[in-house]
Amino acid sequence: MIEYKVMELSVVTDESIEEVLNNWTAKGWHFDSLQFVVREASKRPSMAFVLFTREVAGQP
């Protein structure tokens, strides 16, 4: 069975993204995707969602 983890970033910087990626991959999670939320008034993302997955053994 695959387990999912979603991290919401309200501060979107290269440092905050690196911190989340390094932290959760070190815990055995695999990076899946990164989604940005952009408002019409700005080209800069206002938030981001980082998705991770991992295989859970022994579950149907």
C-alpha positions in Angstrom: 0.0 0.0 0.0 1.2 3.5 -0.8 1.0 6.2 1.9 1.0 9.9 1.0 2.3 13.0 2.8 1.4 16.5 1.8 3.3 19.5 3.2 1.9 23.0 2.8 4.4 25.8 2.5 3.0 29.3 3.2 6.5 30.8 2.7 7.8 29.8 -0.7 11.5 30.3 -1.0 14.3 28.0 -2.2 15.4 27.6 1.4 12.0 26.5 2.7 11.5 24.0 -0.2 15.0 22.6 0.3 14.3 22.2 4.0 11.1 20.2 3.5 12.7 18.1 0.7 15.8 17.2 2.8 13.8 16.6 6.0 11.2 14.2 4.6 13.4 12.3 2.2 15.8 11.7 5.1 12.8 10.1 6.9 12.3 7.6 4.1 9.7 9.5 2.1 10.0 9.8 -1.7 9.5 13.1 -3.4 6.4 12.9 -5.8 5.6 16.4 -6.9 5.5 20.1 -6.2 2.5 22.3 -6.8 2.5 26.1 -6.7 -0.4 28.4 -6.0 -0.1 31.7 -7.9 -2.5 34.7 -7.6 -3.4 36.8 -10.6 -1.8 39.9 -9.2 1.6 38.4 -8.6 3.9 36.1 -10.5 5.5 34.9 -7.3 3.8 31.8 -5.6 1.8 32.6 -2.5 2.0 29.0 -1.3 3.2 25.6 -2.4 2.3 21.9 -1.7 5.0 19.3 -1.6 3.8 15.7 -2.1 5.7 12.6 -0.9 5.0 8.9 -1.0 6.2 5.8 0.7 5.5 2.1 0.6 3.9 0.7 3.7 4.7 -3.0 4.3 2.2 -5.4 5.7 -1.0 -3.5 4.8 -3.5 -4.5 2.1 
